[in-house]
Amino acid sequence: MARGRPPHPDQLTPAEWRVVELVRHGQSTAAIARLLGISPDAVKAQARAARDKLGLTSRHDLRYWPGIRAGSARQHSEGIAMPLLSQIARRVENLDRARTFWRDTLQIPELYAFPGLAFFDLGGTRLMLRETGARDEADILYLSTPDIATAHASLMAKGAEMTGAPHMIHRHPDGAEEWMAFFKDDESRDLALHSVVRP
């Protein structure tokens, strides 16, 4: 009987994918370690293993690598339509206070919350409140597209400054995947492509 772990059916293991998606989301090693509850050395090891498997030489290459996880709902998406506003990110100093204001004072439906984040439904446009503890970070507009890979390639061809490859940031319990790709406007402020891909 063969010993050891059986080969994984994807080009990266689930642990490597979790690190790679966060690298493509622009997170630092320390931030990834906090989010995943592992050590910085484990993050570096997973990123290095992924780079070695993919034949990439740097973290920069990994951030721009356009791969898609096996079984992803995005493997079957197609078509391009640009753009609708799907999400607004607003930084807040105190998330508990902000949630009380938006949910209780304004009576905006809260969709869900995670540590440091809360999401509200503004009539079909999602508001993401992001606790930063500071006022010096710009808010971000997220532009919806059904085919994030095609939209990303189109913007690159038109000279837009893309800051990474499309990457999955969340998988909902129903299997729907949220994908993002960030780029800069004419004044170097962050914008993002956003795609929700359903299985």
Kinemage of the C-alpha trace (Angstrom):
@kinemage 1
@onewidth
@group {chain A} dominant
@subgroup {mainchain}
@vectorlist {calphas} color= white
{ca met a 1} P 0.000 0.000 0.000
{ca ala a 2} L 1.326 3.448 -0.909
{ca arg a 3} L 2.278 5.602 2.027
{ca gly a 4} L 1.906 9.335 2.528
{ca arg a 5} L -0.686 11.850 1.460
{ca pro a 6} L -2.538 11.027 -1.797
{ca pro a 7} L -1.936 13.471 -4.656
{ca his a 8} L -4.300 16.437 -4.682
{ca pro a 9} L -6.481 16.693 -7.831
{ca asp a 10} L -5.711 20.428 -8.279
{ca gln a 11} L -2.449 22.157 -9.147
{ca leu a 12} L -2.348 23.638 -5.625
{ca thr a 13} L -3.488 22.215 -2.301
{ca pro a 14} L -6.401 23.884 -0.457
{ca ala a 15} L -3.926 25.416 2.033
{ca glu a 16} L -1.806 26.820 -0.803
{ca trp a 17} L -4.907 28.220 -2.505
{ca arg a 18} L -5.950 30.037 0.688
{ca val a 19} L -2.549 31.732 0.888
{ca val a 20} L -2.377 32.467 -2.848
{ca glu a 21} L -5.806 34.132 -2.901
{ca leu a 22} L -4.795 36.385 0.004
{ca val a 23} L -1.477 37.229 -1.686
{ca arg a 24} L -3.448 38.164 -4.825
{ca his a 25} L -5.717 40.278 -2.596
{ca gly a 26} L -2.652 42.318 -1.593
{ca gln a 27} L -2.341 41.049 1.984
{ca ser a 28} L 1.044 40.992 3.725
{ca thr a 29} L 2.547 37.827 5.193
{ca ala a 30} L 1.700 39.025 8.708
{ca ala a 31} L -1.903 39.821 7.733
{ca ile a 32} L -2.346 36.420 6.064
{ca ala a 33} L -0.976 34.685 9.154
{ca arg a 34} L -3.503 36.536 11.339
{ca leu a 35} L -6.422 35.820 9.005
{ca leu a 36} L -5.643 32.106 8.680
{ca gly a 37} L -4.467 31.555 12.251
{ca ile a 38} L -1.060 30.192 11.200
{ca ser a 39} L 2.505 31.395 11.629
{ca pro a 40} L 4.226 33.795 9.202
{ca asp a 41} L 6.715 30.996 8.442
{ca ala a 42} L 3.834 28.705 7.441
{ca val a 43} L 2.481 31.435 5.133
{ca lys a 44} L 5.913 31.823 3.516
{ca ala a 45} L 6.237 28.057 3.122
{ca gln a 46} L 2.810 27.734 1.449
{ca ala a 47} L 3.547 30.673 -0.880
{ca arg a 48} L 6.968 29.218 -1.755
{ca ala a 49} L 5.459 25.787 -2.436
{ca ala a 50} L 2.842 27.363 -4.713
{ca arg a 51} L 5.468 29.386 -6.592
{ca asp a 52} L 7.637 26.299 -7.052
{ca lys a 53} L 4.733 24.244 -8.417
{ca leu a 54} L 3.718 27.050 -10.796
{ca gly a 55} L 7.259 27.845 -11.957
{ca leu a 56} L 7.066 31.393 -10.596
{ca thr a 57} L 10.023 33.195 -9.075
{ca ser a 58} L 8.583 35.934 -6.866
{ca arg a 59} L 5.646 37.067 -4.748
{ca his a 60} L 4.965 39.694 -7.455
{ca asp a 61} L 4.579 36.914 -10.045
{ca leu a 62} L 2.219 35.082 -7.708
{ca arg a 63} L 0.066 38.189 -7.231
{ca tyr a 64} L -0.450 38.474 -11.004
{ca trp a 65} L -0.863 34.728 -11.679
{ca pro a 66} L -4.354 34.246 -13.242
{ca gly a 67} L -5.019 30.643 -12.169
{ca ile a 68} L -8.426 29.341 -11.082
{ca arg a 69} L -9.022 26.695 -8.423
{ca ala a 70} L -10.339 23.351 -9.725
{ca gly a 71} L -14.096 23.172 -9.302
{ca ser a 72} L -14.508 26.944 -9.149
{ca ala a 73} L -17.822 28.305 -10.387
{ca arg a 74} L -15.819 30.816 -12.435
{ca gln a 75} L -14.590 28.113 -14.811
{ca his a 76} L -17.950 28.342 -16.597
{ca ser a 77} L -18.467 32.130 -16.631
{ca glu a 78} L -18.387 34.006 -19.895
{ca gly a 79} L -19.364 37.301 -21.445
{ca ile a 80} L -18.557 40.869 -20.456
{ca ala a 81} L -20.733 43.765 -19.419
{ca met a 82} L -19.227 46.920 -17.937
{ca pro a 83} L -19.809 48.364 -15.392
{ca leu a 84} L -22.424 48.515 -12.654
{ca leu a 85} L -21.626 49.583 -9.113
{ca ser a 86} L -21.848 46.430 -6.985
{ca gln a 87} L -20.100 47.450 -3.788
{ca ile a 88} L -18.771 50.483 -1.937
{ca ala a 89} L -16.095 50.090 0.737
{ca arg a 90} L -16.210 52.709 3.475
{ca arg a 91} L -13.568 52.803 6.191
{ca val a 92} L -14.744 53.382 9.742
{ca glu a 93} L -12.903 54.001 12.999
{ca asn a 94} L -15.189 51.835 15.162
{ca leu a 95} L -17.138 49.002 13.537
{ca asp a 96} L -19.552 48.396 16.430
{ca arg a 97} L -20.554 52.057 16.475
{ca ala a 98} L -20.868 52.153 12.667
{ca arg a 99} L -23.000 48.985 12.573
{ca thr a 100} L -25.363 50.501 15.137
{ca phe a 101} L -25.677 53.656 13.040
{ca trp a 102} L -26.305 51.918 9.694
{ca arg a 103} L -28.467 49.069 11.046
{ca asp a 104} L -30.425 50.748 13.844
{ca thr a 105} L -30.430 54.465 13.061
{ca leu a 106} L -30.687 54.278 9.250
{ca gln a 107} L -32.437 50.870 9.309
{ca ile a 108} L -30.356 49.520 6.428
{ca pro a 109} L -30.500 45.687 6.279
{ca glu a 110} L -27.274 44.082 7.459
{ca leu a 111} L -26.293 41.137 5.264
{ca tyr a 112} L -23.463 39.588 7.291
{ca ala a 113} L -20.394 40.505 9.320
{ca phe a 114} L -16.868 39.198 9.836
{ca pro a 115} L -14.093 40.398 12.145
{ca gly a 116} L -13.385 43.989 11.069
{ca leu a 117} L -16.030 43.943 8.309
{ca ala a 118} L -19.800 44.379 8.018
{ca phe a 119} L -21.925 44.322 4.859
{ca phe a 120} L -25.232 46.134 4.262
{ca asp a 121} L -27.725 46.105 1.384
{ca leu a 122} L -28.200 49.568 -0.155
{ca gly a 123} L -31.008 48.568 -2.497
{ca gly a 124} L -28.913 46.070 -4.442
{ca thr a 125} L -25.549 47.794 -4.012
{ca arg a 126} L -23.537 46.350 -1.158
{ca leu a 127} L -21.907 48.614 1.422
{ca met a 128} L -18.818 47.174 3.099
{ca leu a 129} L -17.824 48.870 6.343
{ca arg a 130} L -14.152 48.230 7.030
{ca glu a 131} L -12.703 49.037 10.437
{ca thr a 132} L -9.318 50.714 10.031
{ca gly a 133} L -9.006 52.902 13.108
{ca ala a 134} L -7.773 55.695 10.845
{ca arg a 135} L -9.123 58.295 8.459
{ca asp a 136} L -6.303 58.319 5.908
{ca glu a 137} L -7.423 55.386 3.734
{ca ala a 138} L -9.505 56.072 0.633
{ca asp a 139} L -12.884 54.443 0.089
{ca ile a 140} L -13.134 51.979 -2.810
{ca leu a 141} L -15.763 51.602 -5.536
{ca tyr a 142} L -16.338 48.049 -6.827
{ca leu a 143} L -17.562 47.675 -10.412
{ca ser a 144} L -19.586 44.578 -11.250
{ca thr a 145} L -18.793 42.394 -14.240
{ca pro a 146} L -20.032 38.877 -15.115
{ca asp a 147} L -16.651 37.845 -16.573
{ca ile a 148} L -13.836 39.231 -14.455
{ca ala a 149} L -11.038 37.649 -16.516
{ca thr a 150} L -12.217 39.279 -19.754
{ca ala a 151} L -12.826 42.620 -18.047
{ca his a 152} L -9.375 42.467 -16.446
{ca ala a 153} L -7.707 41.718 -19.790
{ca ser a 154} L -9.702 44.476 -21.514
{ca leu a 155} L -8.669 47.093 -18.954
{ca met a 156} L -5.029 46.017 -19.206
{ca ala a 157} L -5.164 46.307 -22.994
{ca lys a 158} L -6.500 49.852 -22.604
{ca gly a 159} L -3.583 50.826 -20.375
{ca ala a 160} L -5.229 50.658 -16.938
{ca glu a 161} L -2.813 49.999 -14.076
{ca met a 162} L -3.875 46.607 -12.720
{ca thr a 163} L -2.432 45.732 -9.308
{ca gly a 164} L -2.982 41.979 -9.390
{ca ala a 165} L -4.791 39.092 -11.023
{ca pro a 166} L -8.470 38.266 -10.445
{ca his a 167} L -8.770 36.228 -7.257
{ca met a 168} L -11.505 34.616 -5.203
{ca ile a 169} L -12.079 36.359 -1.871
{ca his a 170} L -15.027 34.383 -0.492
{ca arg a 171} L -17.168 31.307 -1.123
{ca his a 172} L -20.712 31.485 0.261
{ca pro a 173} L -22.459 28.450 1.776
{ca asp a 174} L -24.527 28.054 -1.419
{ca gly a 175} L -21.327 27.757 -3.507
{ca ala a 176} L -21.438 31.272 -4.970
{ca glu a 177} L -17.940 32.737 -5.291
{ca glu a 178} L -16.916 36.377 -5.017
{ca trp a 179} L -13.979 37.423 -7.186
{ca met a 180} L -12.086 40.725 -7.265
{ca ala a 181} L -9.282 42.413 -9.175
{ca phe a 182} L -7.916 45.801 -8.173
{ca phe a 183} L -6.691 48.632 -10.382
{ca lys a 184} L -5.892 52.342 -10.183
{ca asp a 185} L -7.796 55.347 -11.490
{ca asp a 186} L -6.140 58.366 -13.137
{ca glu a 187} L -5.137 59.715 -9.688
{ca ser a 188} L -3.792 56.353 -8.416
{ca arg a 189} L -6.793 55.668 -6.193
{ca asp a 190} L -8.020 52.101 -5.811
{ca leu a 191} L -10.919 50.742 -7.855
{ca ala a 192} L -11.967 47.111 -8.131
{ca leu a 193} L -13.678 44.733 -10.499
{ca his a 194} L -16.169 42.512 -8.672
{ca ser a 195} L -17.853 39.357 -9.897
{ca val a 196} L -20.261 36.998 -8.138
{ca val a 197} L -20.137 33.628 -9.866
{ca arg a 198} L -22.823 31.085 -9.019
{ca pro a 199} L -22.356 27.325 -9.468
